[in-house]
Amino acid sequence: MKYYRHRLYGVLIDSIFPLPAAPMATEFDIPADLTVSWKPETEWNPTFWRAIRPSSQLGWPDLGEASDGSFCITWGNELKVVISPEYDQVCIVSREAKLEFAPTVVVGAVLGYVLFLRGVICLHGSVLERGGRAIGILGKSGAGKSTIAASLFQKGATLLSDDLVVISQMEDRIFVEPGCAGMRLESTAVKRILGADACLPQVPYLEKLLWDFSKQPNKPDNRVCLQATPLDELLYIVEKTNQNNEVAIGPALPPTEALTLILETLYPPGILPLLTQEKLRNLSKLAASVPIRLVQYTKTWDHLSRLVELILP
């Protein structure tokens, strides 16, 4: 069976299907850290699983576990994902017609759950680098994180990761692992940032378009970072309704307030009940080690331009 080999978020992956905007790996003489396979839905046995957390919000998956230590993620009748007890195997279980959704889900929620089970911190946001500064953009769903990231990229920043922020630690420094070489954007943001003639493919399963640098003939390779980079600061986006106020980036928050915001952006969805004391200590260390600032702005194009100028003067 043919496998596509990628490296994402520090993980060497063998997948039966190519992963969208994921850099191809060059290491072929070592085993993969994670293998992604597929089985038809006819092989699914629901009696094998015990529910550990039913979905609490629309679009969130149900979680389950088996007596052998396997972990299960299900999105209704769309997809079922089984993670092995060693967290080194992922099996997609679905009808063949639904398999088109799998690559999108794997590079997002599935990798998020695998990394969480391995003890790695994952946040929902984007990270860009410029002049040796890696800056994370966090916020609630709909805050405009990817639009801000794309605008920063257009001004010369280097993309580290979009949608999934994977944190690692080396000695006493906090790093961000490189992710996909692309961004998921709303159609209005694509037209505004890339031009009215821009034509990008839709992301299966999501109402967004994929700006995939790896698919462009003149891709900006030097604008995509492929190595872990020290995290300089995190900016948490807070949307204002008053358009007359100026864009403001506040001072670094106290660690306790910073931890609250980190918990709000913890990824993947619905894992707060699964937090252990050890994971909470690691999150507290992140909140104390990396400055987190509140960004208040209105979602208008004028305010977006001012915000980009403040972040990248």
MIVO-617600 format. One record per residue (C-alpha): z, x, y; residue number from 0; residue in three letters. Coordinates in Angstrom, 3 decimals. Layout:
REM residues N
node zz->Z&xx->X&yy->Y&nr->NUM&rest->ALA .
...
END
This chain:
REM residues 313
node zz->0.000&xx->0.000&yy->0.000&nr->0&rest->MET .
node zz->-0.909&xx->1.282&yy->3.456&nr->1&rest->LYS .
node zz->1.910&xx->1.830&yy->5.944&nr->2&rest->TYR .
node zz->1.751&xx->2.439&yy->9.671&nr->3&rest->TYR .
node zz->4.225&xx->5.097&yy->10.792&nr->4&rest->ARG .
node zz->5.874&xx->4.701&yy->14.206&nr->5&rest->HIS .
node zz->8.819&xx->6.237&yy->16.019&nr->6&rest->ARG .
node zz->10.814&xx->3.772&yy->18.114&nr->7&rest->LEU .
node zz->14.298&xx->4.128&yy->19.615&nr->8&rest->TYR .
node zz->14.896&xx->7.290&yy->17.613&nr->9&rest->GLY .
node zz->13.987&xx->5.558&yy->14.310&nr->10&rest->VAL .
node zz->11.098&xx->6.694&yy->12.091&nr->11&rest->LEU .
node zz->9.510&xx->3.483&yy->10.786&nr->12&rest->ILE .
node zz->7.011&xx->2.753&yy->8.008&nr->13&rest->ASP .
node zz->5.570&xx->-0.750&yy->8.478&nr->14&rest->SER .
node zz->2.951&xx->-2.697&yy->6.541&nr->15&rest->ILE .
node zz->1.553&xx->-3.887&yy->9.889&nr->16&rest->PHE .
node zz->1.109&xx->-1.962&yy->13.159&nr->17&rest->PRO .
node zz->3.849&xx->-2.555&yy->15.720&nr->18&rest->LEU .
node zz->2.675&xx->-3.582&yy->19.203&nr->19&rest->PRO .
node zz->2.653&xx->-0.796&yy->21.817&nr->20&rest->ALA .
node zz->4.693&xx->1.415&yy->19.470&nr->21&rest->ALA .
node zz->3.884&xx->5.150&yy->19.576&nr->22&rest->PRO .
node zz->2.430&xx->6.454&yy->16.330&nr->23&rest->MET .
node zz->4.636&xx->9.065&yy->14.660&nr->24&rest->ALA .
node zz->3.391&xx->12.526&yy->13.772&nr->25&rest->THR .
node zz->6.061&xx->13.348&yy->11.172&nr->26&rest->GLU .
node zz->4.537&xx->12.705&yy->7.754&nr->27&rest->PHE .
node zz->6.453&xx->15.241&yy->5.676&nr->28&rest->ASP .
node zz->9.820&xx->13.454&yy->5.844&nr->29&rest->ILE .
node zz->10.973&xx->10.034&yy->4.575&nr->30&rest->PRO .
node zz->11.093&xx->7.120&yy->6.993&nr->31&rest->ALA .
node zz->14.444&xx->5.911&yy->8.345&nr->32&rest->ASP .
node zz->13.332&xx->2.288&yy->8.028&nr->33&rest->LEU .
node zz->10.660&xx->0.534&yy->5.942&nr->34&rest->THR .
node zz->9.248&xx->-2.881&yy->6.902&nr->35&rest->VAL .
node zz->7.665&xx->-5.007&yy->4.153&nr->36&rest->SER .
node zz->6.660&xx->-8.655&yy->3.547&nr->37&rest->TRP .
node zz->7.124&xx->-11.304&yy->0.868&nr->38&rest->LYS .
node zz->5.713&xx->-14.848&yy->0.713&nr->39&rest->PRO .
node zz->8.046&xx->-17.740&yy->1.425&nr->40&rest->GLU .
node zz->7.786&xx->-18.868&yy->-2.185&nr->41&rest->THR .
node zz->10.097&xx->-15.989&yy->-3.132&nr->42&rest->GLU .
node zz->12.880&xx->-17.177&yy->-0.816&nr->43&rest->TRP .
node zz->16.117&xx->-18.277&yy->-2.507&nr->44&rest->ASN .
node zz->18.382&xx->-20.146&yy->-0.026&nr->45&rest->PRO .
node zz->21.328&xx->-20.337&yy->-2.462&nr->46&rest->THR .
node zz->21.633&xx->-16.541&yy->-2.313&nr->47&rest->PHE .
node zz->22.918&xx->-16.614&yy->1.284&nr->48&rest->TRP .
node zz->26.138&xx->-17.553&yy->3.040&nr->49&rest->ARG .
node zz->25.926&xx->-18.492&yy->6.705&nr->50&rest->ALA .
node zz->28.040&xx->-16.312&yy->8.994&nr->51&rest->ILE .
node zz->26.864&xx->-17.614&yy->12.368&nr->52&rest->ARG .
node zz->24.661&xx->-20.642&yy->12.971&nr->53&rest->PRO .
node zz->22.412&xx->-20.530&yy->16.016&nr->54&rest->SER .
node zz->24.317&xx->-21.506&yy->19.181&nr->55&rest->SER .
node zz->21.354&xx->-21.584&yy->21.565&nr->56&rest->GLN .
node zz->17.747&xx->-22.709&yy->21.391&nr->57&rest->LEU .
node zz->15.564&xx->-19.855&yy->20.153&nr->58&rest->GLY .
node zz->18.438&xx->-17.849&yy->18.706&nr->59&rest->TRP .
node zz->18.346&xx->-17.189&yy->14.947&nr->60&rest->PRO .
node zz->20.851&xx->-18.145&yy->12.269&nr->61&rest->ASP .
node zz->22.657&xx->-15.240&yy->10.631&nr->62&rest->LEU .
node zz->23.717&xx->-14.943&yy->7.009&nr->63&rest->GLY .
node zz->24.895&xx->-12.460&yy->4.420&nr->64&rest->GLU .
node zz->24.783&xx->-12.017&yy->0.649&nr->65&rest->ALA .
node zz->27.322&xx->-10.731&yy->-1.857&nr->66&rest->SER .
node zz->25.403&xx->-7.454&yy->-2.201&nr->67&rest->ASP .
node zz->25.816&xx->-6.704&yy->1.521&nr->68&rest->GLY .
node zz->22.338&xx->-7.784&yy->2.635&nr->69&rest->SER .
node zz->22.033&xx->-9.278&yy->6.111&nr->70&rest->PHE .
node zz->19.765&xx->-12.218&yy->6.854&nr->71&rest->CYS .
node zz->18.180&xx->-13.475&yy->10.098&nr->72&rest->ILE .
node zz->16.292&xx->-16.792&yy->10.071&nr->73&rest->THR .
node zz->14.261&xx->-18.571&yy->12.725&nr->74&rest->TRP .
node zz->14.002&xx->-22.035&yy->11.193&nr->75&rest->GLY .
node zz->10.860&xx->-22.322&yy->9.101&nr->76&rest->ASN .
node zz->9.036&xx->-19.634&yy->11.093&nr->77&rest->GLU .
node zz->10.412&xx->-16.340&yy->9.783&nr->78&rest->LEU .
node zz->13.200&xx->-15.052&yy->7.593&nr->79&rest->LYS .
node zz->14.232&xx->-11.393&yy->7.755&nr->80&rest->VAL .
node zz->16.333&xx->-9.590&yy->5.155&nr->81&rest->VAL .
node zz->18.020&xx->-6.280&yy->6.027&nr->82&rest->ILE .
node zz->19.193&xx->-4.200&yy->3.077&nr->83&rest->SER .
node zz->22.870&xx->-3.213&yy->2.655&nr->84&rest->PRO .
node zz->21.988&xx->0.379&yy->3.647&nr->85&rest->GLU .
node zz->20.117&xx->-0.910&yy->6.762&nr->86&rest->TYR .
node zz->17.049&xx->1.097&yy->5.748&nr->87&rest->ASP .
node zz->14.822&xx->-1.731&yy->4.472&nr->88&rest->GLN .
node zz->13.554&xx->-4.802&yy->6.327&nr->89&rest->VAL .
node zz->11.689&xx->-7.519&yy->4.457&nr->90&rest->CYS .
node zz->9.868&xx->-10.286&yy->6.327&nr->91&rest->ILE .
node zz->9.755&xx->-13.539&yy->4.331&nr->92&rest->VAL .
node zz->7.278&xx->-16.120&yy->5.617&nr->93&rest->SER .
node zz->4.106&xx->-18.034&yy->5.045&nr->94&rest->ARG .
node zz->1.108&xx->-15.797&yy->5.531&nr->95&rest->GLU .
node zz->0.062&xx->-17.922&yy->8.525&nr->96&rest->ALA .
node zz->3.309&xx->-17.012&yy->10.328&nr->97&rest->LYS .
node zz->2.978&xx->-13.288&yy->9.697&nr->98&rest->LEU .
node zz->1.284&xx->-12.818&yy->13.083&nr->99&rest->GLU .
node zz->4.690&xx->-13.344&yy->14.733&nr->100&rest->PHE .
node zz->6.390&xx->-10.605&yy->12.681&nr->101&rest->ALA .
node zz->5.382&xx->-7.479&yy->14.690&nr->102&rest->PRO .
node zz->6.724&xx->-8.987&yy->17.935&nr->103&rest->THR .
node zz->9.997&xx->-9.943&yy->16.282&nr->104&rest->VAL .
node zz->10.387&xx->-6.566&yy->14.545&nr->105&rest->VAL .
node zz->10.121&xx->-4.460&yy->17.735&nr->106&rest->VAL .
node zz->12.636&xx->-6.756&yy->19.437&nr->107&rest->GLY .
node zz->15.371&xx->-8.699&yy->17.693&nr->108&rest->ALA .
node zz->14.973&xx->-7.216&yy->14.203&nr->109&rest->VAL .
node zz->15.288&xx->-3.608&yy->15.366&nr->110&rest->LEU .
node zz->18.147&xx->-4.757&yy->17.582&nr->111&rest->GLY .
node zz->20.046&xx->-6.138&yy->14.581&nr->112&rest->TYR .
node zz->19.306&xx->-3.064&yy->12.453&nr->113&rest->VAL .
node zz->20.608&xx->-0.740&yy->15.163&nr->114&rest->LEU .
node zz->23.646&xx->-2.953&yy->15.816&nr->115&rest->PHE .
node zz->24.525&xx->-2.869&yy->12.110&nr->116&rest->LEU .
node zz->24.209&xx->0.920&yy->12.243&nr->117&rest->ARG .
node zz->26.709&xx->1.019&yy->15.112&nr->118&rest->GLY .
node zz->24.212&xx->1.681&yy->17.913&nr->119&rest->VAL .
node zz->24.597&xx->0.045&yy->21.355&nr->120&rest->ILE .
node zz->21.604&xx->-2.064&yy->22.419&nr->121&rest->CYS .
node zz->21.210&xx->-3.890&yy->25.730&nr->122&rest->LEU .
node zz->18.560&xx->-6.312&yy->27.003&nr->123&rest->HIS .
node zz->16.669&xx->-4.687&yy->29.867&nr->124&rest->GLY .
node zz->14.222&xx->-1.990&yy->30.938&nr->125&rest->SER .
node zz->14.615&xx->1.715&yy->31.682&nr->126&rest->VAL .
node zz->12.437&xx->3.950&yy->33.831&nr->127&rest->LEU .
node zz->12.682&xx->7.589&yy->34.858&nr->128&rest->GLU .
node zz->11.660&xx->9.475&yy->37.962&nr->129&rest->ARG .
node zz->12.691&xx->12.867&yy->39.208&nr->130&rest->GLY .
node zz->15.080&xx->13.364&yy->36.326&nr->131&rest->GLY .
node zz->16.837&xx->10.022&yy->36.980&nr->132&rest->ARG .
node zz->16.820&xx->7.398&yy->34.231&nr->133&rest->ALA .
node zz->17.599&xx->3.973&yy->35.687&nr->134&rest->ILE .
node zz->18.311&xx->0.876&yy->33.589&nr->135&rest->GLY .
node zz->17.444&xx->-2.611&yy->34.848&nr->136&rest->ILE .
node zz->19.707&xx->-5.304&yy->33.361&nr->137&rest->LEU .
node zz->20.213&xx->-9.000&yy->34.033&nr->138&rest->GLY .
node zz->20.187&xx->-12.453&yy->32.491&nr->139&rest->LYS .
node zz->17.045&xx->-13.920&yy->30.964&nr->140&rest->SER .
node zz->14.571&xx->-14.798&yy->33.713&nr->141&rest->GLY .
node zz->16.037&xx->-12.360&yy->36.245&nr->142&rest->ALA .
node zz->12.705&xx->-10.532&yy->36.500&nr->143&rest->GLY .
node zz->13.656&xx->-7.279&yy->34.764&nr->144&rest->LYS .
node zz->10.183&xx->-6.542&yy->33.383&nr->145&rest->SER .
node zz->8.483&xx->-7.462&yy->36.668&nr->146&rest->THR .
node zz->10.757&xx->-5.033&yy->38.507&nr->147&rest->ILE .
node zz->10.077&xx->-2.392&yy->35.845&nr->148&rest->ALA .
node zz->6.304&xx->-2.855&yy->36.159&nr->149&rest->ALA .
node zz->6.546&xx->-2.543&yy->39.952&nr->150&rest->SER .
node zz->8.578&xx->0.657&yy->39.627&nr->151&rest->LEU .
node zz->6.003&xx->1.974&yy->37.152&nr->152&rest->PHE .
node zz->3.197&xx->1.230&yy->39.593&nr->153&rest->GLN .
node zz->5.033&xx->3.273&yy->42.202&nr->154&rest->LYS .
node zz->5.141&xx->6.315&yy->39.943&nr->155&rest->GLY .
node zz->8.155&xx->5.911&yy->37.666&nr->156&rest->ALA .
node zz->7.896&xx->6.842&yy->33.984&nr->157&rest->THR .
node zz->8.532&xx->4.148&yy->31.385&nr->158&rest->LEU .
node zz->11.281&xx->4.804&yy->28.854&nr->159&rest->LEU .
node zz->11.786&xx->1.354&yy->27.386&nr->160&rest->SER .
node zz->11.155&xx->-2.304&yy->28.115&nr->161&rest->ASP .
node zz->13.015&xx->-5.291&yy->26.670&nr->162&rest->ASP .
node zz->15.356&xx->-3.232&yy->24.469&nr->163&rest->LEU .
node zz->17.641&xx->-0.503&yy->25.839&nr->164&rest->VAL .
node zz->19.000&xx->1.678&yy->23.030&nr->165&rest->VAL .
node zz->21.958&xx->3.877&yy->23.932&nr->166&rest->ILE .
node zz->22.859&xx->7.123&yy->22.191&nr->167&rest->SER .
node zz->25.375&xx->9.863&yy->22.915&nr->168&rest->GLN .
node zz->24.886&xx->13.607&yy->22.670&nr->169&rest->MET .
node zz->27.992&xx->15.659&yy->23.338&nr->170&rest->GLU .
node zz->29.472&xx->14.119&yy->26.503&nr->171&rest->ASP .
node zz->26.296&xx->12.551&yy->27.911&nr->172&rest->ARG .
node zz->24.846&xx->9.046&yy->27.533&nr->173&rest->ILE .
node zz->21.129&xx->8.870&yy->26.666&nr->174&rest->PHE .
node zz->18.465&xx->6.180&yy->26.369&nr->175&rest->VAL .
node zz->16.091&xx->6.345&yy->23.399&nr->176&rest->GLU .
node zz->12.351&xx->5.868&yy->24.109&nr->177&rest->PRO .
node zz->10.827&xx->2.527&yy->23.104&nr->178&rest->GLY .
node zz->7.412&xx->0.896&yy->23.150&nr->179&rest->CYS .
node zz->4.604&xx->2.177&yy->25.386&nr->180&rest->ALA .
node zz->4.114&xx->-1.182&yy->27.044&nr->181&rest->GLY .
node zz->5.690&xx->-4.066&yy->28.947&nr->182&rest->MET .
node zz->5.850&xx->-7.822&yy->28.419&nr->183&rest->ARG .
node zz->5.038&xx->-9.658&yy->31.640&nr->184&rest->LEU .
node zz->4.627&xx->-13.196&yy->32.924&nr->185&rest->GLU .
node zz->1.027&xx->-14.080&yy->33.799&nr->186&rest->SER .
node zz->1.873&xx->-14.422&yy->37.515&nr->187&rest->THR .
node zz->3.349&xx->-10.913&yy->37.536&nr->188&rest->ALA .
node zz->0.241&xx->-9.516&yy->35.803&nr->189&rest->VAL .
node zz->-2.075&xx->-10.996&yy->38.432&nr->190&rest->LYS .
node zz->0.133&xx->-9.823&yy->41.302&nr->191&rest->ARG .
node zz->0.795&xx->-6.296&yy->40.052&nr->192&rest->ILE .
node zz->-2.426&xx->-5.487&yy->38.189&nr->193&rest->LEU .
node zz->-4.863&xx->-7.674&yy->40.100&nr->194&rest->GLY .
node zz->-6.478&xx->-11.079&yy->39.727&nr->195&rest->ALA .
node zz->-9.053&xx->-9.739&yy->37.257&nr->196&rest->ASP .
node zz->-6.462&xx->-8.276&yy->34.877&nr->197&rest->ALA .
node zz->-6.840&xx->-9.627&yy->31.354&nr->198&rest->CYS .
node zz->-4.068&xx->-8.835&yy->28.882&nr->199&rest->LEU .
node zz->-3.446&xx->-10.228&yy->25.382&nr->200&rest->PRO .
node zz->-0.701&xx->-12.775&yy->24.860&nr->201&rest->GLN .
node zz->2.366&xx->-11.692&yy->22.928&nr->202&rest->VAL .
node zz->2.540&xx->-13.785&yy->19.725&nr->203&rest->PRO .
node zz->5.664&xx->-15.958&yy->19.633&nr->204&rest->TYR .
node zz->6.361&xx->-15.390&yy->23.358&nr->205&rest->LEU .
node zz->4.857&xx->-16.879&yy->26.511&nr->206&rest->GLU .
node zz->4.178&xx->-13.436&yy->27.954&nr->207&rest->LYS .
node zz->1.313&xx->-10.963&yy->28.182&nr->208&rest->LEU .
node zz->1.430&xx->-7.420&yy->26.801&nr->209&rest->LEU .
node zz->0.547&xx->-4.530&yy->29.097&nr->210&rest->TRP .
node zz->-0.072&xx->-2.070&yy->26.273&nr->211&rest->ASP .
node zz->-0.671&xx->1.485&yy->27.492&nr->212&rest->PHE .
node zz->-1.556&xx->2.660&yy->23.989&nr->213&rest->SER .
node zz->-4.583&xx->0.333&yy->23.971&nr->214&rest->LYS .
node zz->-6.032&xx->1.506&yy->27.282&nr->215&rest->GLN .
node zz->-8.966&xx->3.965&yy->27.274&nr->216&rest->PRO .
node zz->-7.394&xx->5.890&yy->30.169&nr->217&rest->ASN .
node zz->-3.785&xx->5.370&yy->29.193&nr->218&rest->LYS .
node zz->-1.160&xx->7.037&yy->31.399&nr->219&rest->PRO .
node zz->0.339&xx->9.235&yy->28.654&nr->220&rest->ASP .
node zz->2.247&xx->11.296&yy->31.170&nr->221&rest->ASN .
node zz->3.915&xx->8.140&yy->32.452&nr->222&rest->ARG .
node zz->5.504&xx->7.182&yy->29.129&nr->223&rest->VAL .
node zz->8.559&xx->9.183&yy->28.096&nr->224&rest->CYS .
node zz->8.776&xx->9.910&yy->24.372&nr->225&rest->LEU .
node zz->12.141&xx->11.665&yy->24.251&nr->226&rest->GLN .
node zz->15.733&xx->10.602&yy->24.773&nr->227&rest->ALA .
node zz->16.708&xx->10.887&yy->28.446&nr->228&rest->THR .
node zz->20.148&xx->10.997&yy->30.129&nr->229&rest->PRO .
node zz->21.051&xx->7.629&yy->31.682&nr->230&rest->LEU .
node zz->21.823&xx->8.017&yy->35.393&nr->231&rest->ASP .
node zz->22.811&xx->4.450&yy->36.309&nr->232&rest->GLU .
node zz->22.433&xx->0.772&yy->35.436&nr->233&rest->LEU .
node zz->21.370&xx->-1.876&yy->37.942&nr->234&rest->LEU .
node zz->22.356&xx->-5.468&yy->37.177&nr->235&rest->TYR .
node zz->20.060&xx->-8.009&yy->38.849&nr->236&rest->ILE .
node zz->21.705&xx->-11.036&yy->40.487&nr->237&rest->VAL .
node zz->19.262&xx->-13.578&yy->41.907&nr->238&rest->GLU .
node zz->20.036&xx->-15.041&yy->45.351&nr->239&rest->LYS .
node zz->18.752&xx->-18.366&yy->46.648&nr->240&rest->THR .
node zz->18.849&xx->-17.446&yy->50.345&nr->241&rest->ASN .
node zz->15.555&xx->-15.725&yy->51.158&nr->242&rest->GLN .
node zz->16.737&xx->-14.649&yy->54.611&nr->243&rest->ASN .
node zz->19.287&xx->-12.173&yy->53.302&nr->244&rest->ASN .
node zz->18.283&xx->-8.573&yy->52.749&nr->245&rest->GLU .
node zz->18.074&xx->-6.942&yy->49.354&nr->246&rest->VAL .
node zz->21.359&xx->-5.187&yy->48.614&nr->247&rest->ALA .
node zz->22.443&xx->-2.644&yy->45.998&nr->248&rest->ILE .
node zz->26.213&xx->-2.509&yy->45.811&nr->249&rest->GLY .
node zz->28.583&xx->0.350&yy->44.954&nr->250&rest->PRO .
node zz->29.485&xx->1.252&yy->41.396&nr->251&rest->ALA .
node zz->31.657&xx->-1.433&yy->39.807&nr->252&rest->LEU .
node zz->35.083&xx->-0.738&yy->38.290&nr->253&rest->PRO .
node zz->34.828&xx->-0.173&yy->34.516&nr->254&rest->PRO .
node zz->36.405&xx->-3.551&yy->33.658&nr->255&rest->THR .
node zz->33.824&xx->-5.466&yy->35.715&nr->256&rest->GLU .
node zz->31.051&xx->-3.235&yy->34.401&nr->257&rest->ALA .
node zz->32.103&xx->-3.977&yy->30.828&nr->258&rest->LEU .
node zz->31.821&xx->-7.731&yy->31.475&nr->259&rest->THR .
node zz->28.199&xx->-7.301&yy->32.583&nr->260&rest->LEU .
node zz->27.398&xx->-5.059&yy->29.619&nr->261&rest->ILE .
node zz->28.751&xx->-7.702&yy->27.243&nr->262&rest->LEU .
node zz->26.523&xx->-10.301&yy->28.940&nr->263&rest->GLU .
node zz->23.428&xx->-8.191&yy->28.248&nr->264&rest->THR .
node zz->24.371&xx->-7.056&yy->24.758&nr->265&rest->LEU .
node zz->21.418&xx->-7.266&yy->22.392&nr->266&rest->TYR .
node zz->20.342&xx->-8.865&yy->20.104&nr->267&rest->PRO .
node zz->21.282&xx->-12.482&yy->20.902&nr->268&rest->PRO .
node zz->24.460&xx->-13.950&yy->19.512&nr->269&rest->GLY .
node zz->26.196&xx->-10.815&yy->18.229&nr->270&rest->ILE .
node zz->29.336&xx->-11.018&yy->20.361&nr->271&rest->LEU .
node zz->31.296&xx->-12.684&yy->17.506&nr->272&rest->PRO .
node zz->30.346&xx->-9.729&yy->15.281&nr->273&rest->LEU .
node zz->31.792&xx->-7.074&yy->17.577&nr->274&rest->LEU .
node zz->34.362&xx->-4.791&yy->15.981&nr->275&rest->THR .
node zz->37.089&xx->-2.885&yy->17.814&nr->276&rest->GLN .
node zz->35.128&xx->0.326&yy->17.348&nr->277&rest->GLU .
node zz->31.991&xx->-1.168&yy->18.900&nr->278&rest->LYS .
node zz->34.036&xx->-2.561&yy->21.787&nr->279&rest->LEU .
node zz->35.524&xx->0.893&yy->22.415&nr->280&rest->ARG .
node zz->32.018&xx->2.362&yy->22.542&nr->281&rest->ASN .
node zz->30.950&xx->-0.301&yy->25.046&nr->282&rest->LEU .
node zz->34.025&xx->0.433&yy->27.163&nr->283&rest->SER .
node zz->33.123&xx->4.115&yy->27.130&nr->284&rest->LYS .
node zz->29.617&xx->3.281&yy->28.344&nr->285&rest->LEU .
node zz->31.049&xx->1.144&yy->31.168&nr->286&rest->ALA .
node zz->33.313&xx->4.008&yy->32.230&nr->287&rest->ALA .
node zz->30.678&xx->6.742&yy->31.933&nr->288&rest->SER .
node zz->27.581&xx->5.258&yy->33.608&nr->289&rest->VAL .
node zz->27.672&xx->3.696&yy->37.118&nr->290&rest->PRO .
node zz->26.730&xx->0.009&yy->37.129&nr->291&rest->ILE .
node zz->25.724&xx->-1.563&yy->40.443&nr->292&rest->ARG .
node zz->24.964&xx->-5.154&yy->41.382&nr->293&rest->LEU .
node zz->21.541&xx->-5.796&yy->42.898&nr->294&rest->VAL .
node zz->21.250&xx->-8.975&yy->44.938&nr->295&rest->GLN .
node zz->17.776&xx->-10.152&yy->45.852&nr->296&rest->TYR .
node zz->15.612&xx->-13.244&yy->45.940&nr->297&rest->THR .
node zz->12.699&xx->-13.490&yy->43.517&nr->298&rest->LYS .
node zz->9.991&xx->-13.197&yy->46.136&nr->299&rest->THR .
node zz->7.272&xx->-10.549&yy->46.308&nr->300&rest->TRP .
node zz->8.545&xx->-9.318&yy->49.678&nr->301&rest->ASP .
node zz->12.028&xx->-8.805&yy->48.283&nr->302&rest->HIS .
node zz->10.596&xx->-7.148&yy->45.185&nr->303&rest->LEU .
node zz->8.773&xx->-4.595&yy->47.362&nr->304&rest->SER .
node zz->11.970&xx->-3.841&yy->49.295&nr->305&rest->ARG .
node zz->13.940&xx->-3.495&yy->46.071&nr->306&rest->LEU .
node zz->11.432&xx->-1.010&yy->44.648&nr->307&rest->VAL .
node zz->11.675&xx->1.034&yy->47.836&nr->308&rest->GLU .
node zz->15.467&xx->1.101&yy->47.569&nr->309&rest->LEU .
node zz->15.412&xx->2.201&yy->43.935&nr->310&rest->ILE .
node zz->12.618&xx->4.754&yy->44.379&nr->311&rest->LEU .
node zz->12.752&xx->5.915&yy->48.019&nr->312&rest->PRO .
END
